[in-house]
Amino acid sequence: MAALLVICVFIFLLAGFPVALTLSGTAILFALLGLMTGDIVSSDFISLSSRIFDTMWSGTLIAIPVFVFMGVMLERSKIAEQLLDAMALLFGPIRGGLGISVIIVGALLAASTGIVGATVVTMGLLSLPTMLKRGYSTPVATGSICASGTLGQIIPPSIVLIILADVLSNASSRVSSGVSVSITDLFIGALIPGTILVVLYILYIIGLGIFKPDLVPAIPKAERDAISTKNLVLLVIKVLLPPLALIVCVLGSILTGFASPTKASAVGALGAILLAIVAKQFNYQILKEVMRRTLEVTSMVMFILIGATIFTLIFRLFEGDIAIENFLKTLPGGIFSAMLLIMIVIFLLGFIIDFFEITLLVIPIVAPILMAMGAHPVWLGIMIAINLQTSFLTPPFGFSLFYLRGVAPEKVKTIDIYKGVIPFIVIQLFVLCLIAYWQELATWLPEVVEESRKANL
């Protein structure tokens, strides 16, 4: 019955039905069917209302609307446009300098907004025409934009990491693993992997500039000479300082333990408003649009969360989690085989459903099993986040490819976008394997920070 429930859910999802209604509606129908067949008794539903209430009462999730507000407000402040112009002039003399600028700005936007779709669209509108005009290879231009845009999945304050932290925290408490996980843990754990990804992206572009300079030409000297070195330095400082200050305030307060992620998100939202005011992009109409967009995203997440809570309960009442646990434990190779299989399933699901659905539908079922088998919660969360980031890039169904396709000029062929992301997919898979082999890349820094906090108490 549990397998049939999952099959029906995916059929309805592929048919285009709303995710939240599909999860809750299908689960309720199967629950009624279970009551009629005797597989479920009415007393099993007593905990449903308390589960939903506990989910909505979670203090962790308060950070979601505030970080979304921060991201949307920064998007409206046109900070990306100013950063791209300044970085392009700064790295202009270098072959591949514009590509490096796109990756750095993508990383800064990821650390400022944590929203993937908005970053890809913004970077596509602003940088793609410029890169093509200056002679960049279409695959290189589109690939660097898609890859830099997906950094919002792994670089804090990622919305993905916030939801993952809540789900993994609940899973950890269920199995009594003895290792707690919080938003702060995942944020800190993502810093080293995120930095490695950015550095490898930049090294790839530099490599193209050395071995295939025709694909990534430098900005013409006449254009670079249009601004003096002094004015360029002042421009970079003026444009770079505000977002860096915001990132330091938000992430710095979290890393030092000065503020919780929820409180730090409020600081970030206020900082985003101040940046919009300085950029003269703040008025009542903009505030109204930003708040409406924040409400839409937050309502979507919460609605899906309620549906996933209902689905998970019914799935467990049909003993679906026990069947999966028994299957994973019988695999040869122990946790390695189980983790590999789950990563492949999540990767494939990333082609057809969004990360919200995967995080709220799949992770609550498999995370307790993997933790019981010995997986570290922080390491598991980072692995899932990078895996989802990779699936978002992978042709032919990667979400980031569709985002860019929607704003790219007609002369840009879809096959060029597919070709462009392949090297970045290879980089991400390399980093994923690196973290799988060397777990300390994800777990070392959170443990050091935690020990430092305890020593200062």
Residue, then its C-alpha position, 0 to 999 in steps of 0.5 A: m500500500a505504501a508503494l502504491l501511495v508513492i506511485c500515485v503521488f508521482i503520477f499526480l505530480l507529473a500530471g501537473f497537480p499542485v504539490a501541496l494538494t497532491l501530497s495531502g489529498t492523496a495521503i488522505l484518500f489512502a488513509l480512508l482506504g486504509l481505514m476500510t481495509g483495516d490497515i489503519v485504525s482511527s486512533d492513529f490519526i490522533s497525532l496528526s493535528s499536533r504534528i501539523f501544529d508542531t511543524m508550523w510552530s517551529g522557530t527554525l522556519i521563521a527565518i524563511p520569510v525574513f531571508v526571502f524578504m531580504g533576497v527579493m529586496l536585494e533583487r529589486s535594489k539592482i545590486a547585481e547590475q552594479l556589481l557586474d559592471a564593477m567586477a567586469l572592469l576590474f577583471g577586464p584585462i584578464r582573459g576570462g575576466l568577465g566569466i570570473s566576474v559572473i561567478i564572483v557576483g553569483a557567489l555574492l548574490a547567493a550569500s546575500t539572497g539564497i534564492v536560485g531562480a532569481t539569481v539565474v534570471t537576473m544574471g541571464l538578463l544582465s550578463l549574457p548579452t554583454m558576454l556574447k557581445r564581447g565574443y564569449s563562447t555561447p556554451v561558456a557564457t551560459g554555463s557560467i551563468c547557470a552554475s553561478g546561479t545555483l550557488g544559492q543552493i549551498i552558500p548560506p543563507s540558503i533557503v534549502l539549508i534552512i528547510l534541510a536543517d529543520v527536517l534533519s533536526n526532526a530526523s535526528s531527534r527521532v533516532s536519538s543519534g546523539v548528534s544535533v543539527s541546526i541551521t547554524d551547523l548547516f550554514i557553517g558546514a556549507l562554507i568550505p564546500g561552497t568556497i571549494l566550488v567557487v574556487l574550482y569554477i574560477l580555476y576552470i574559467i582561468g584554464l579556458g583563458i590559458f588554453k582556449p583564449d578565443l572562447v573567453p576574450a579579455i575586454p578591449k583595451a579602449e573600453r578599459d581605458a575609459i576609466s582611470t585606475k583610481n576611479l575604478v578602485l573607488l567604484v569597486i569599493k563603493v559597489l562591493l562594500p555594501p553587500l559585503a558588509l551585509i554578508v558579514c553582518v548576517l553570516g558573521s553574527i551567526l558564525t560567532g554565535f552573536a545572533s541566531p539565524t532567525k535574528a540574523s535574518a532580521v538584520g539582513a532584511l533591514g540591511a537590504i532595505l537600507l541598500a535599496i534606499v541608498a540605491k534609490q530603489f525603495n518606495y511604497q510600491i516596491l515594498k508592497e511588491v516585495m512583501r507580496r512576493t515574500l508572502e507567496v513564497t512563504s505560503m507555498v513552502m508552508f502549504i507544502l510542509i503541511g502536505a508533506t507532514i500528512f503524507t509522511l504520517i500516512f506513509r509511516l502508518f502503512e509501514g513504508d519507512i520500515a520497508i525502506e529501512n529493511f531494504l537499505k539495510t540488506l544492501p551489500g556495502g552497508i551505509f555506502s550502498a544505501m547513501l549511494l542509492i539515495m543520492i541517485v534517487i534524489f538526483l533523478l527526482g531533481f529533474i522533475i520536482d523542485f527542491f522544496e518537494i524533495t526536501l519535504l517529501v523524501i528526506p523525512i523518510v530516508a534521513p532517519i534511516l541513514m542516521a541510524m546507520g551512522a550518517h552524520p546529520v551535517w554531512l548528510g545535509i551538505m551532501i543532499a544540498i550539493n546533490l540537488q544543486t547538481s541536478f538543477l544543472t543537469p540536462p535536459f530537465g535541470f531547473s536552472l537551464f529552464y530559468l536561463r532559457g526563458v530569458a536568453p536571446e533567441k539566437v542562443k540554442t538550447i544545446d549550447i546551454y546544455k554543452g555549457v553546463i557539463p564542465f560545471i556538472v563535472i566539478q560539482l560531482f567531483v566536490l560531491c565525491l570529495i565530501a563523500y570521501w572526506q566528511e570533515l570538509a563538512t563537519w570539521l568547521p561546525e565542530v571547531v566553532e561549537e568547541s570555541r563557543k563552549a570554551n568562551l562560555 
